[in-house]
């Protein structure tokens, strides 16, 4: 065995043993008996997969010791429960945490009738993008309105207020875009790594991967015999099996990993749209009435944003809009008052 192959196998063995160790931690921290059983069974499956890897290794792997990262995640899992640390657990090859985000098969949902239906009901959809866009507009609107009112409280020069507002728009938009890019890039890299792991494991031990998936379906309410029958049929189509493993074990949709550049551009544009609204009166040169006009424009925009967000929360649109106006007004008054105090102090 070459050194590269041995190192790859040793890494795979360590990943399986780490997952098994973390399954035991998750089982001890999980209050639900059905989920406890799932983690216990998955720990056994991970140990079996580690044994398969170890059979071909020469020399045999050293005694297992959990890495520092796993110990830290275990500490947090014991303190916060597996549900709250599921993303950290998933990054360390702990499967089955999708049970916290996907509904039980037996709780009123239509039972899948074919192999292709399994794993196909959990799409993120496009509403997440729309919701993020609305929040981006809201962030730009509120932050720049507060900035303008804060500066207006300190100085009366419309040119200074306009310059400050433009600087706030650009700084906020680029900051949002950079943050969104880094977040999406990191998330995509993690997902791509996890999917690559699933592909390699599916090629190395397909029957054991099918058993892992059957255990997850069983924990969600499907009889074990039926779960095993379906997952064995699934393995006959490797691409569909990989897609389903990613959805059910990792809780993600391989078709909707998202584009970091697209997310950055969307955040930049939506923030700019919101941030430019309170600047319009100053851009038009309305003079002494600019601040009043900004208050009216911002209030109307906040109401529309609040009403739009009610579409995602299910609350009354008028209530959502009025609440957003009150929150924005409170923030604007507070920043204006602080600006006035600073203006007096500096002056």
Secondary structure, DSSP 4 states (H G I P E B T S, - for coil): --HHHHHHHHHHHHHHHHHHHHHHHHHHH---HHHHHHHHHHHHHHHHHHHHHHHT-SSPPPPP---HHHHHHHHHHHHH-TTTTHHHHHHTT---GGGGTS--TTSSSPPP-SGGGTT-S----SHHHHHHHHHHHHHHHHHHHHHHHHHHHH---HHHHHHHHHHHHHHHHHHHHHHHHHHHHHHHHHHHHHHHHHHHHHHH-HHHHHHHHHHHHHHTT--HHHHHHHHHHHHTSHHHHHHHHHHHHS---GGG---HHHHHHHHHHHHHHHHHHTTHHHHTT-GGGHHHHHHHHHHHHHHHHHHHHHHHH---HHHHHHHHHHHHHHHHHHHHHHHHHHHHHH-
